[in-house]
Amino acid sequence: MERATGLLVGGAWRRSGQVRPVRDRWSRALVGEVELARPEDVAAAVGCAADLARAWRADPPPPGERAQWLERAAALLEERRAELMETVVAETGFTVTDAATEVTRAAGTLRISAEEARRIGGEVVPVSAHPGSHDRIAFTQRSPVGVVCAVSPFNSPLNTVCHKIGPALAAGNAVVLKPSVLTPLSATLLLTVLLEAGVRPQALGLVVGSGEQVGEQLLRDRRIDMYTFTGSTAAGQRVKSASGLARVHLELGANSPTLVLADADLDLVADLVTQAGYRKAGQVCTSVQRLIVDERVADRLCELLAPRVRALAAGDPHLPSTRVGPLIHDEAAERVAGWIAEARAQGAGILAGGHREGGLVAPTLLDGVTEEMRVAREEVFGPVVGLMRVDSLAAAIRVANATAYGLQAGIFTRDVDAAFYAARRLEFGGVMVNDTSSYHADLMPYGGIKASGFGLEGPRYAVQEMTVPRILVFNLRRPEQA
């Protein structure tokens, strides 16, 4: 196979003459380069996808064939696990543990998508109940939506891409992918694997470039039938406003709370928050950011949680012992450190971390965070957990809901009545009981409300959004009329 360049049009790797180097996030060593897409490359990628999609709307590849592509791709991902992990660690700065999880979940998402390819079906519509329609029978079939434009973020360079491409291919669509310009190598490897697995070459396009150039051109192209976007709320608003009549799925920002009631298992809380607040250096939209704790147990939870956070090894992500690596770039680290300093100046206490070295922000635990602080109001997207004290369940729910976002929330309690009471009142797309806001199984419906976006990921649910129901009605004649 020809060498992958990061620019894939009509199943062929191209060169544009505009090269972007990719450097190891920790060592700054050159680890690869990709070709940046020119306007003519973007137009050609969409054009090839549109030509194929037009044919596939009427006659898509059989579901079994589509499932086989995805199953073979999942197996190839696992065969190339070491290479993929090394790539993820290098371009993101994620730890070896986080990279291993990313590869495992990506393969699993492709397998779930393969299963869903075989399950796509319609339903019988009981039109015979309508007056004058007693001799009619009706049912729906689901057809591919057409061209799916997938825009993915840096913080999940494999699995989020699989959550977009896997269901799109399962449904019989063509895909044009624009990965984050910060992490293009993982996406390039993934598309290489998909081609090796037998996906029809014209069904895949890859264009690397900035949102201001490549992203805006994609938004203006009316040959695209659906946009599936994961990124910031501001960018998501732009996608929604500029995408015309195309379908849109948006998974945007978050400010995820986890509530801890007085009867909670505090050791369980401390263990899970230590992982869920700091994996991928906190660069996860469901990461525990606000820890809203009943004041009766807040001191004890601090005693349990602070030493766990201090013990998290931060530094070189290539070392197996490291648990927190650098942020995606130094500007992000500088911003997060500034928010920590601001919270401290406003009265928050630092129980762990609080300092920065270059792109590395130490895992930080704040106490005494209040609603007015930026670390409570906006999305930190860094290794920072802020503990907020409340005096009742009602207060905890009010504080949790006091955000523009609504992706996921967690609540720890032994009281099932309190759990249901809270779940009905928390304004989030998902509520995790006796788990943190960060829990996410790849087969579950995943999506938010308010400024966190709309639409669902999870292959079963994404396939529904990436297909169009078409109703067929038969006006049957009675035998004596035949």
N, C-alpha and C positions, 0 to 999 in steps of 0.2 A: 504494500500500500504506500502511496506517496506520502511524504512527510506532512504532518499536520502543521498548519500555519496560524490557526486561530481565525481564519477567514474561510468559511465554507459556503459555496454557492452551487446549487444544483448537484450536490454530491461530490463536487471537486474542490480541493483546497487551492486557494488563490493567494497571489501576492499583490500587495497594493503599493509597495515601495515606501510605506509609512510604518515604521517599526516602533513598537513600544517595548522597552526592556522590562523584565520582571525580576525584582531582587528579593532575596531572602529577607523576610521581615526582621529577623534578629541580627544576622551577620552582615547584611547588605550586599552579600555576594550575588553576582548575576546568576540566576537559575534558569532563565529562558527569555524568550521574546515572542511577541505576537504581531501579526499584521493588523493595522488599524483599517477599518472599512472606510472607503471613500463613498460619496453619494451614489456613484454609479454601481458600487458593490452592493449597497443596501437595496437599491432599486432592483437589481438583478436577483438578489436573494428572495425578495418578496415575490417577484415575478415568477420565478421557478416554482415557489411554493403555491402560488395562486393557480398556475397551470395544472399542477398535480391535483390540487384540492377540487378544482372544477370537475375533473374526471372521477375523483373519489366520492364526490357527493352522490353520484348515481351508482357507482360500482366500486366501493372500497374493498381493499384486500379482505379476505375472510377473517373473521374474529380469531380463529385458531392460529392463523399465520401471524397476526399482530401479537397475539399472546406469546408465540414462540420467539419473536424478536426480543421481547422484553425479558423473557426467561433466560435466553442465551446471554443477553447483556448483563443481567444480574450475576450469572456465573462468571462472566469475563471480568466484572468488577472485582469479584473475590479472588480470581486468579492474579489480578494485577494490584492486589491490596497494598503491597509494600510500596510500589511506585506511586499509587494514589495518595497514600498516607504521607509520604515524603513531600509530595507536591502541595498538599493541603497545609502541612506544617510550615513549609517554606513561604508560601505566598500569603498566608493569613496570620501567622504567628500563633496559631492554636497549638495546644499541647499534643503530644503523641496520643494521649488518652482521648482527647476530643476528636482528633483526626481519625482514630480507629472507629469511634462511634459514628462519625460522619459516613465512612465507607460502608459500615454494616447497615446503617439505616438506609442509605441510598440503594443498596442491593435489595433490601427488603421492600422498599417502596416500588421498585420496578417489578418485583414478584407480585405484590398486591395489585398493581396496575394490570399485569398479565391476567390475573384471575378476573378482574373486572371486564377485560376485553371479551371474555367468554360469557359474561352475564348481562350484557347490554340487551335490553328488551323493552317492549312497549306494554300496553295494557288494553284490555277490552273496555270499551266505553258503552254503557247501556243505553244507547240511543233508542232502542225499541220501546223504552218507557215514555218517550215523547209522543204526544198525540199525532197520529198519522204516520208513525215510523215503525210500526210493529213488524214490518217485513224487512227491516234494515238491520245490518250488523256492522259494527265499527270497531276498529282497533288502531292503536298508534304504533308507529315504528320510529326509531331514533336514528337520525342521519348526522354525519359529521357537520360541525359548524363551518369548517373550511380551513382558513389560515389562522393559526394561533400564534400570536406574538408573545413570547415569554421574556420577561425582564426580571432578572434575579439579582440578589444582593451578595455582598462579600461574605456575610457571616454564616452562610450555609452554601458553599460553592458547589456541593454535589447533591445533597439531599433535597434542598429546595428546588434545584433544577430538575431533579427526577420527579418531584411532585407536580411539575408543570409539563414536562415532556412525556412522562410515563402515561398519565391519563389522556393527553392529547393524541398520542399514537394509538393507545388502546381504543379510542373512539373513532379512529380513522381519519385524523386531521394531519395536515402538514404543519410544520413548526419552524418559526424563525426565532432563534434565541439571541438575546443581547445580555450577556453576563455582566457582572460588575467589572469595570475596567481595572479594578484593584486585584481581582482574582480570576484572570482569564484562563490560566493553565489548566485548572481543574475541569472547567467546562470543555476545553478543547480535548482533554483526555476522555471525558465522558462521551462526547460525540464520536470520537474515534472508536470507542467501544461499541456504540450503537450501530455504526456502520459495519464493523466487524461481525456484529450479531445478525446482520442481514436486513436491517431496515432499508427500505427503498431509498436510494441516495437522494432523490429529489425531494424527499419528505423532510429533510433536515437542512436548515441554514444556520450559520453562526456569523454574527457580525459584532466585532468588538469596537467600542468607541465611547465617547462621552455622551451623557444624557442630552447636553445642549446641542450636539450635532446629530449623532446617530439616533438617539432617542426621539428627538423632535421630528426627524425625517420619518421614522416609523409611525409616529402618531399622525402624521399628515397623509399617510398612504391608505387610501380607502379600499384597497384590495385586502386589507387585514380585517378578519371577521370577529376576532376576539383578542383582548389584551389581558394577560394574567401577570400581575405586577406585585412584587414584594419590595418594599422600601419605605422611605420616610412618608409621613402624612402630607407634607408639602408637595413632594413629587407625585404622590398618588392623586392629589387634587388636580394637578396639571394633567395627568393621564385621563382622569374622568372628564375634565372640561374640554380636552382637545381630541377625544377619540370618536367624536361623531356618534353615529348610531351603532357602532360596534359594541359587542358585549364587553363587559369589564369585570374582572375580579381583582380586588385590592386587598392585600394584607399589609397593613401599615404600622405605624408606631404604637407604642404601649407604655404604660406606667403601672406595672403589674403589682397588685397588693397580695399579701398573704396574711390572713387574720389568725391570731392565736388566742383562743379563749382560755379561761382560768383552769378548765379541766383538761387541757391538752397534754399529751405525752411530750414533755419538753425535750427529752433526749432525742426522740424522733424528729422533732422540729429542728433541733440544732444540727443533727446529722444531714437532714435533707436540705436545709437552707445553706449549709456550708457548700454543698455541691451545686444547688440550683441558683445561688446568687453569684457564683464566680466562674462557672464553666464558660469557656470561650472568652475569658476576661470580662464577663458580664455583658458581652455583645450579643445578647439574645433578647428578642422582643418580649418573651414571657419570663425573663429573668426576674427573680425576687428583688424588687427595688424598694418597696415599702413594706416593712414588717410591722403590722398593726397589732399591738399586744395589750391584753388586759393588764392594767397596772399592778394587779395583785401578784402576777407571776413574772413581771418584766425584769426585775432584778435577778431572779433565778435564771431566767433565759439568757441574760447577758453573761452571767457566770459560766454557763455551759457553752455559749456560742463564741464568745470572744477568743478563748484559747484555741478553739478549732480553726477560726479564721486566721489567727496569728501563725498557726502551724502550716498553713498552705504555702508550699514552696513556690516562689515567683521568680521567673528569670528565663533562661534559655529554653524555648519550647521543644528543642530537639532532645533534651534529656528526659528519660522516662520518669524521673522523680518530680519533674516540674508539674505543678497544678494550675498555675496562672501565667500566661505569656504576655507579650506586649499587646497594646491596642493596635488597630489596623494602620495608624500613622501617628506621628508625633503631635499633630494638631489636635487629634482626638484626645490624646493623653493630656495635653495642656488644658483643654477645655474641662475634662473631668476633674483634674486637680484643682482648677479654679473654682468649680462648683463645691468641692469639698472644703476648700478654704473659706468660701463664702458662707457655707453652712456653719462652720466653726465660729466664724465671726458673729453669726446670728444666734449663737448659744448652743449649738449641737456639740456633744462630746465625742471624741474619737477613741473608741475602744480597741481598734486594731487598724493598722495601716495608716493611711492619710498622706503618704509621701509619694513622690514620683521621681523616676530616673529615666530621662529620655522618653521612650515610648512605653515604658513599664510603669503602671500605677499599682502600688501595693494593694492587695485585697483589703478593703476598707469596711469597717463596721462603725456606723454612727448611732449614737443614742440621743434622745431628746430632740428628734427631728419634728418640726411643726409644719402645718399646712402651708404656711407662707413661704417656706424655703424652696428654692428652685429644685433641690434634690427630691422634693415631694411633689412638685407641680408638673415638672417636665420629665422627659425621658433621658435618664443618665447615660445609658448604653455604655457602661463601664463597670468595673468590679467594685461596686458600692451598694451596700444594703443599709437603709436608714430605718432605725427602730422608732416607732411612734407609739406613745402610751395613751390608752383610752380607758374609760371607767365603765363601759357597758358594751353589750353586743350591738345595741342600737347606734352607739357612737362609732363603733368599729365599722359598721356598714356605711354610715354617713361619710366617714373619712375615706373609706375605700372608693365610694362613688364620686368623691369630689375631684374628678379628673375628666378631661376631655376624652380620654381613651376608654376602651372597653374590650380588651382582648381576652385575657384569662385572669382568674383570681383563685386563691387557695384559702382553705379554712381548716384549722385543726381544732377538733373537739371530740369528746366522747358522747356528746348529747345529740342523738339523731334528730330530735325535734329542733334544736338550735341550728343544726346543719341545714335542714330543709327550710327553716325560716330564713336563714341567710341566703341560701341558694335562690330563693324566689325574689329576693330584694337586691342582690348584687347585680349591677348593670354591666355584665360582661358576657362574652360569647361562650365562655366555659367556666365552670366552677369545680375545682378539685377538692374533695373532702378528705382530710387527713393526708394531704399532699400539698406541695407548693403550686404556685401559679405556673411553674415551668414544666409540669408534666404534659407530655405530648406523645401519644401513640400514633404511628403514621397511618393507621387505618381509620382513625376516628375523624368525625367532622371537626374541622379546625378553622375558626374565623372569628372576627370580632364585630363589634358594633361601634357606633359613634365615630370618633376620629381614628379608630383602629381599622376601619374599612368595612367591606361587605363581600359576601360570597364565601364559599367554603373550599378548603383544601381537604385532602384525604381522597384517595383515588376513586372510591365509589361516588363521592359527592362531586368531585371535579369532572368526572365523566358525564354526569348529568348536565353540568353547566356547559360542557364542550360538545354537546349534541343538541339537535333540534328535533322536537317531536313532530311527526307528520301524521295526520289522521287519515285513514282510509275508510270509506263508507261504501258498503255494498247494498244495493237495492235488489233484494232477491225476489224472484218470481215463484209463485206457488206452482207445484207440479202440473196442475190442471191448466195453468196459463203457459206452460213451456211449449 
